Amino acid sequence: MNLRKNFIRLLLTGLCALVVIGAEAHASIVASIRPLGFIAAAIGDGVVSTDVLLPDGASPHDYALRPSDIQRIGSADLVVWVGPELEAFLAKSVGALPPEKNLTLSTVAEIQPLLIKGDDDHDASDHQDDGHHHGQYSMHIWLSPAIAAQIALAIHDRLVVLMPDKKSQLDANLLFFTASLTKNDKKIATMLAPVSGKGYFVFHDAYGYFEKTFGLSPLGHFTVNPEIQPGAKALHKIRTQLVEQKAVCVFAEPQFRPAVINAVAKGTKVHMGTLDPLGNGVTLGRDSYFTFLLQLTNQYLSCLEKNI
């Protein structure tokens, strides 16, 4: 009889341990887009799991939440997103969360002074007032290494509050991330220096932070809003510059491959390239943010290194 009681006691103890382990493993961060997931995964490495809301190939500009997405948001310990200026589809669901579970990066005090103004050159983009706005500032903030450092710190600070017993690991993860960021910046600057004076066009006005950080020379973009095709005035201006050989490259994106780019470049000597601002295919992990930036760097180089 005692053997049976002991067996039951051991079984119950084991089940309790599994429940505790399961609860800890369930602790999770949900990032709206992959690059934010890269940063979150680095800070939460060995402490908390990170999940990305948008699937590969989707764009934050036109995504629609599924019921399963809403469930993931509601059950997350922390949701990290840029803000309603970029991911308007998230505003309602994230707004319903307790404040401690909602990390809206565009409102972080340390990030706001680092924001750059979005391109308001209507002549270059020739876009109409279509109800799509990012506000006064460019919200593609994950492409700024300086802002990435502040994003990492903000995630770290929220996680320390959520799980104070993991502070030492979270501190170590933050230290590793910031040290790697400095090292990676120097490497990318060296890689891009030889092409810094070469002109190019991008499809979508998304790369300002990266371009300013590393001294690149964009001539313009086809559109501010990737859902809206550029107008005739913009296309004529771009075509003229391509014919005059002021641009070496025209870059599309994996999420957007409009025929208009091929049409404008046709008959010129300009090269075609692809830039991926969301890091499709990069696996989340401790080094994934750096892998992402190096991938983007090589995408620039693969086209800009060619001669007309």
Summary of the structure (lengths in Angstrom):
residues: 308
radius of gyration: 22.6
end to end distance: 87.7
largest distance: 93.3
contacts: 978
relative contact order: 0.14
helix: 52%
strand: 12%
